[in-house]
Amino acid sequence: MEDSIIEAIRLMPQTSLDLSGIGLGEFAIATPTQKAVTASAILEKLKHLEPAQRLSHTQFIAGLVKGLPDDLMLTSAELKALHGHGMEIGGHTVSHPILAKLDDQAAMDEINTNKTSLEQLLNTTIRYFAYPNGKLGEDYRLSQIELVKHCQYQAALSTEARMANSSSSIWQLPRFTPWDATQSFKLKPINPLTS
């Protein structure tokens, strides 16, 4: 979903985008910065819609551009190459839904189908799972941790922005991105002589 929205907006030649017909509003897209802001705003509006409506809106926006590439994410060959070079590949879901919006069977299908497909493709065990969007309560429910365990993952990552420590739950590991300018983390240097 995200890749199609971003690429469609990037390729649009017009200076404005009117999505009021599908309830998303109007946007200025004359410059690359405006396009980036617009894509982010649209993705934020779409991510918590019901899956069928989110897909419908995504397809509508993607359909506004002729010749949108269909290989925006990693291909199977690229994923195999990353894995072959030692990169740990983790699971997510099949269609990046907000798990909290799904019933348990639909959530299980998303989690397990993704894991099984990756394991068959890469001929390895997929050990780690990342909750889509990753906020407890808003994006996934506490009860859905049991679904992740049932799929035989070894740990799961949330998007709670802090550093993991020995008291962190392995089923909701926090994380942050090193390029995130909105969080300030003071990392204590490790002294190899005292560690």
Beta strands, then each sheet from edge to edge (+ up, - down):
strand 1: 16-18
strand 2: 26-28
strand 3: 128-130
strand 4: 155-157
sheet 1: 1+ 2-
sheet 2: 3+ 4+
end
